[in-house]
Amino acid sequence: MSARGTAAVPRCLVIIPDGNRRWARQHGYPVVQGHVTGLRNARTIAEAALRFGVEHVVLWAASESNLRKRSAQEVENLFKLLKEELRYQASRPDESADFHLCGAWRDFTDDADLIELSRQAAARNKAHTQTFTVLFGYSGTTELVRAAQEAARDGAIDEASIRAHLWTAHVPDVDLLIRTGVEGDPHWSDLLLPWQMRGTQLIFSNVLWPAFTVDHLKEAFEDLASRARRAGA
């Protein structure tokens, strides 16, 4: 894979890793095993993307709707996996990419250990040029509403002030979005990163997330490089 600066590598990559539960059912595993395998794969793919030269990787791990509508047991398992990921990120060396956890996840838990782990993971950040962002309990609608409310409290409701108050204020405009596990149903979800999705190229893959490999990621970058970009024209 070529280095950053070539047409093949996006500056900002967003992944909607769909298909953990379907993958588990196909293999006769409990749903939680799909999420566990999906988490392991998220690390593999995110770290590969950063290694290839992507500056900003964003992974939508769980939506606000997921946390509201799925069973209490599944939500508990999702939070356990989030805690595992935060431990992993907090233990990484300082030269690693900055880590950001964004979303309304604190509306759904009062787990003091989880909150402390999120603080430790954020404390490791050193304003690196590369970032890895996990969206958890995320809704673009909620993000915009809360940003507008905070901007209003500051007395300035304009583009700059709203963007400054976004959970994802550090994320630039998105170059490429990959959604896995579409199985004939390519779609966007709940205003994902509405401020940054301008002219974003979209790739929909039938591959379920736990089976999505680094080779699939390379193929997506090659697809991106082959496209004629019209820049809104």
C-alpha positions in Angstrom: 0.0 0.0 0.0 1.3 3.4 -0.9 2.1 6.1 1.6 0.0 9.0 2.6 -0.1 11.7 -0.1 -1.1 9.4 -2.9 -4.7 9.3 -4.3 -5.2 5.8 -2.8 -5.1 6.8 0.9 -7.8 9.0 2.3 -6.9 11.5 4.9 -10.1 10.7 6.9 -11.7 7.3 6.9 -15.0 6.4 8.6 -16.1 2.8 9.0 -19.6 1.5 9.9 -18.7 -2.1 11.0 -22.0 -3.8 10.3 -22.6 -7.5 10.6 -21.3 -8.8 13.9 -24.6 -10.4 15.0 -25.3 -11.9 11.5 -21.7 -13.3 11.4 -22.2 -14.9 14.8 -25.5 -16.5 13.8 -24.0 -17.8 10.5 -21.3 -19.6 12.5 -23.5 -20.8 15.3 -22.0 -18.6 17.9 -23.8 -16.4 20.5 -24.2 -12.8 19.6 -21.6 -11.7 22.1 -18.9 -13.7 20.2 -19.7 -11.6 17.1 -19.1 -8.5 19.0 -15.9 -9.8 20.5 -14.6 -10.9 17.1 -15.7 -7.5 15.7 -13.7 -5.6 18.4 -10.5 -7.6 17.6 -11.0 -6.9 13.9 -11.6 -3.2 14.6 -8.1 -3.0 16.1 -6.6 -4.8 13.2 -8.3 -2.7 10.5 -7.8 0.7 12.3 -4.1 0.0 13.0 -3.6 -1.1 9.4 -5.3 2.1 8.1 -3.1 4.3 10.3 0.0 2.3 9.2 -0.9 2.9 5.6 -1.0 6.7 6.3 -4.7 7.5 7.0 -4.5 10.5 9.4 -8.0 10.1 11.0 -9.8 6.8 11.5 -13.4 6.8 12.8 -15.2 3.7 13.8 -18.9 3.7 14.7 -19.0 1.0 17.4 -22.5 1.5 18.8 -25.3 3.9 18.0 -27.5 5.6 20.6 -30.3 3.6 19.2 -28.3 0.4 19.8 -28.1 1.2 23.5 -31.7 2.1 23.8 -33.3 -0.8 21.8 -31.2 -3.9 22.2 -31.5 -6.3 25.1 -30.1 -5.4 28.5 -27.6 -8.3 28.2 -26.3 -7.3 24.8 -25.9 -3.7 26.0 -24.0 -4.9 29.0 -21.7 -6.9 26.8 -21.1 -3.9 24.6 -20.1 -1.9 27.6 -17.7 -4.7 28.7 -16.1 -4.6 25.3 -15.8 -0.8 25.4 -14.1 -1.1 28.8 -11.7 -3.6 27.3 -10.9 -1.3 24.4 -10.3 1.6 26.8 -7.9 -0.5 28.8 -6.0 -1.3 25.6 -5.9 2.3 24.5 -4.8 3.6 27.9 -1.9 1.1 27.9 -0.6 2.0 24.5 2.7 4.0 24.1 2.7 7.7 23.8 3.8 7.6 20.2 0.5 6.0 19.1 -2.3 7.9 17.5 -4.5 10.0 19.8 -7.7 8.2 20.9 -11.1 9.8 21.2 -14.3 8.3 22.5 -17.4 10.3 21.3 -21.1 9.9 21.9 -23.8 9.9 24.6 -22.5 6.7 26.3 -22.4 8.3 29.7 -26.2 8.7 29.5 -26.4 4.9 29.8 -23.9 4.1 32.5 -22.6 5.3 35.8 -19.7 2.8 35.9 -16.9 4.6 37.7 -14.2 2.3 36.4 -15.4 2.9 32.8 -15.4 6.6 33.2 -11.9 6.5 34.8 -10.6 4.3 31.9 -11.9 6.9 29.4 -10.1 9.6 31.3 -6.8 7.5 31.2 -7.1 6.8 27.5 -7.7 10.5 26.8 -4.7 11.5 29.1 -2.4 9.5 26.8 -3.1 11.9 23.9 -0.2 14.1 22.8 -1.8 16.0 19.9 -0.5 13.5 17.4 -1.1 14.0 13.7 -3.1 10.7 13.6 -6.3 10.0 15.5 -8.5 7.0 16.1 -12.0 7.8 17.1 -14.6 5.4 18.5 -18.2 6.5 18.3 -20.2 4.8 21.1 -23.8 5.7 22.0 -23.5 8.0 19.0 -26.3 9.8 17.2 -25.6 12.7 14.8 -28.9 14.2 15.7 -28.0 14.3 19.4 -24.5 15.6 18.6 -25.9 18.5 16.6 -28.6 19.4 19.1 -26.2 19.4 22.0 -23.6 21.4 20.0 -26.3 24.0 19.2 -27.4 24.2 22.8 -23.8 24.8 24.0 -23.2 27.4 21.3 -26.4 29.2 22.3 -25.2 29.2 25.9 -22.0 30.9 24.7 -24.1 33.4 22.8 -22.9 32.6 19.3 -24.9 30.3 17.1 -22.9 30.2 13.9 -21.0 27.6 11.9 -17.7 28.1 13.8 -19.3 27.9 17.2 -21.4 24.8 16.5 -18.5 23.0 15.0 -16.3 23.8 18.0 -18.9 22.2 20.3 -19.3 18.9 18.3 -18.1 15.8 20.1 -16.2 15.1 16.9 -14.8 18.6 16.5 -11.3 17.1 15.9 -12.5 15.1 12.9 -12.0 16.8 9.5 -14.2 16.4 6.4 -14.5 12.7 5.6 -12.9 11.4 2.4 -14.1 7.9 2.5 -16.9 6.0 4.3 -16.9 2.2 4.3 -20.0 0.3 5.4 -19.7 -3.4 5.7 -22.4 -6.1 5.8 -24.9 -4.2 3.6 -26.3 -7.4 1.9 -28.3 -5.3 -0.7 -29.2 -2.6 1.8 -26.7 0.3 1.4 -27.7 3.2 3.6 -26.5 5.9 5.9 -27.5 6.0 9.6 -28.8 8.6 12.0 -27.0 11.7 10.6 -23.5 10.1 11.0 -21.0 13.0 11.2 -23.4 15.4 9.4 -20.9 18.3 9.7 -18.1 16.4 8.1 -19.8 14.4 5.4 -19.3 16.7 2.4 -18.4 15.2 -0.9 -17.6 11.9 0.9 -17.0 8.9 -1.2 -19.0 5.8 -0.2 -18.1 2.2 -0.4 -20.6 -0.5 0.6 -19.3 -4.0 1.2 -21.4 -7.2 1.5 -18.6 -8.7 3.7 -19.8 -9.0 7.4 -17.5 -7.0 9.7 -15.7 -9.8 11.5 -14.7 -11.2 8.1 -13.5 -7.9 6.7 -9.8 -8.1 6.1 -6.9 -5.8 5.5 -7.0 -6.9 1.9 -10.6 -5.7 1.7 -9.4 -2.3 3.1 -6.7 -2.2 0.4 -9.4 -2.9 -2.3 -11.5 0.0 -1.0 -8.5 2.3 -1.2 -7.8 1.1 -4.8 -11.5 1.7 -5.6 -11.2 5.2 -4.2 -8.1 5.9 -6.3 -9.9 4.8 -9.5 -12.9 7.1 -9.1 -13.3 10.3 -11.1 -13.8 13.0 -8.4 -16.2 15.8 -9.6 -15.9 17.9 -6.3 -19.6 18.7 -6.5 -19.6 19.8 -10.1 
